[in-house]
């Protein structure tokens, strides 16, 4: 489980980038991590995005596994075998979007549970969080601002 809203927000960013990467299934493959032509399976895309966007340590896999458990179509399985068992990209997209909903719910829960003094301190500009570090509208920025 994510330690805080910031970790969950990083997972939302990663899940958004996954959806964008797969381009409605055009770049999704089964059976291997990478086909050498820029197409990837779920795990291959996670690795590529994590490294390319410096999203190390995000709990994205946790949310994906939790979403897979909740889906009546998938049952419990690992990420690689789940990817390879999907009949089409729609099944994978459904689980990615469900994982995103779970991460957003964690952001909202964390913000509801945060004492007012901590919330106000988190909203004040600091040396740790500069607005330059955040892409406008990203889940990370929204979690920081309390608008997720």
C-alpha positions as CSV (number, residue, x, y, z in Angstrom):
1,X,0.0,0.0,0.0
2,X,1.3,3.4,-0.8
3,X,2.8,5.4,2.0
4,X,1.2,8.7,1.1
5,X,-0.8,10.6,-1.5
6,X,2.4,11.5,-3.3
7,X,3.3,7.8,-4.0
8,X,-0.3,7.1,-5.1
9,X,-0.1,10.2,-7.4
10,X,3.1,8.9,-9.0
11,X,1.2,5.7,-9.7
12,X,-1.6,7.6,-11.3
13,X,0.9,9.4,-13.5
14,X,2.5,6.0,-14.4
15,X,-0.9,4.5,-15.3
16,X,-1.8,7.6,-17.4
17,X,1.5,7.2,-19.3
18,X,0.7,3.5,-19.8
19,X,-2.6,4.2,-21.5
20,X,-0.9,6.9,-23.6
21,X,2.0,4.5,-24.5
22,X,-0.3,1.7,-25.7
23,X,-2.1,4.1,-28.1
24,X,-5.4,2.2,-27.9
25,X,-3.6,-1.1,-28.2
26,X,-1.5,-0.2,-31.3
27,X,1.7,-0.7,-29.3
28,X,0.6,-3.6,-27.1
29,X,2.1,-7.1,-27.6
30,X,1.9,-10.5,-25.9
31,X,4.5,-13.2,-25.4
32,X,7.6,-11.0,-24.9
33,X,8.6,-7.7,-23.2
34,X,9.6,-5.9,-26.3
35,X,9.5,-6.7,-30.0
36,X,12.4,-4.5,-31.1
37,X,10.0,-2.1,-33.0
38,X,8.9,-0.1,-29.9
39,X,5.9,-2.3,-29.0
40,X,5.8,-3.8,-25.5
41,X,3.8,-6.0,-23.2
42,X,2.5,-4.6,-19.9
43,X,5.7,-5.3,-17.9
44,X,7.9,-4.1,-20.7
45,X,6.0,-0.8,-20.9
46,X,6.1,-0.4,-17.1
47,X,9.9,-0.7,-17.2
48,X,10.3,1.6,-20.2
49,X,8.1,4.3,-18.7
50,X,9.6,4.0,-15.2
51,X,13.1,4.5,-16.6
52,X,12.2,7.1,-19.1
53,X,10.2,9.3,-16.7
54,X,12.1,8.6,-13.5
55,X,9.1,7.1,-11.8
56,X,11.1,4.6,-9.7
57,X,9.5,3.3,-6.5
58,X,5.9,3.9,-7.6
59,X,3.3,1.4,-6.3
60,X,1.9,1.0,-9.8
61,X,2.2,-2.8,-9.7
62,X,0.4,-3.0,-6.4
63,X,-2.6,-1.1,-7.9
64,X,-2.5,-3.2,-11.1
65,X,-2.5,-6.5,-9.1
66,X,-5.3,-5.2,-6.8
67,X,-7.4,-4.2,-9.9
68,X,-6.8,-7.7,-11.4
69,X,-8.0,-9.3,-8.2
70,X,-11.2,-7.2,-8.3
71,X,-12.0,-8.0,-11.9
72,X,-14.3,-11.0,-12.3
73,X,-12.8,-11.7,-15.7
74,X,-9.2,-12.0,-14.6
75,X,-9.0,-13.6,-11.2
76,X,-5.5,-13.7,-9.6
77,X,-2.5,-13.9,-11.8
78,X,0.9,-12.2,-12.3
79,X,1.3,-9.2,-14.6
80,X,3.1,-11.1,-17.3
81,X,0.7,-14.0,-17.4
82,X,-2.3,-11.6,-17.2
83,X,-0.9,-9.6,-20.2
84,X,-0.5,-12.8,-22.2
85,X,-4.0,-14.1,-21.3
86,X,-5.9,-10.9,-22.3
87,X,-8.0,-11.6,-25.4
88,X,-7.6,-8.0,-26.5
89,X,-6.3,-4.6,-25.4
90,X,-9.7,-3.7,-24.0
91,X,-9.3,-6.2,-21.2
92,X,-5.9,-4.8,-20.3
93,X,-7.1,-1.2,-20.6
94,X,-10.0,-2.0,-18.2
95,X,-7.6,-3.2,-15.5
96,X,-5.3,-0.2,-16.0
97,X,-8.2,2.2,-15.6
98,X,-9.5,0.3,-12.5
99,X,-5.9,0.5,-11.0
100,X,-6.0,4.2,-11.6
101,X,-9.3,4.6,-9.8
102,X,-7.9,2.7,-6.8
103,X,-4.9,5.0,-6.7
104,X,-7.0,8.1,-7.0
105,X,-9.2,6.8,-4.1
106,X,-6.1,6.4,-2.0
107,X,-5.0,10.0,-2.8
108,X,-8.5,11.2,-1.7
109,X,-8.5,9.1,1.4
110,X,-5.1,10.3,2.5
111,X,-6.1,13.9,2.0
112,X,-9.3,13.4,4.0
113,X,-7.4,11.8,6.8
114,X,-4.6,14.4,6.9
115,X,-4.7,16.8,9.8
116,X,-5.4,20.4,8.8
117,X,-2.0,21.6,10.0
118,X,-0.2,19.0,7.9
119,X,-2.4,19.8,4.9
120,X,-1.7,23.5,5.1
121,X,2.0,22.8,5.5
122,X,1.9,20.5,2.4
123,X,0.2,23.3,0.4
124,X,2.8,25.9,1.3
125,X,5.6,26.3,-1.3
126,X,8.8,24.7,0.0
127,X,12.3,23.9,-1.2
128,X,11.2,20.3,-1.6
129,X,8.3,20.9,-3.9
130,X,8.8,23.4,-6.6
131,X,6.1,24.0,-9.1
132,X,8.8,23.5,-11.8
133,X,9.0,19.8,-10.8
134,X,5.4,19.1,-11.7
135,X,3.8,18.8,-15.1
136,X,0.7,21.0,-15.2
137,X,-2.4,18.9,-14.4
138,X,-0.4,15.8,-13.4
139,X,-1.7,13.6,-10.6
140,X,1.4,14.4,-8.6
141,X,0.6,18.1,-8.8
142,X,-3.0,17.5,-8.0
143,X,-2.2,15.4,-4.9
144,X,0.1,18.1,-3.7
145,X,-2.6,20.7,-4.2
146,X,-5.4,18.6,-2.7
147,X,-7.5,18.6,-5.9
148,X,-7.0,15.0,-7.0
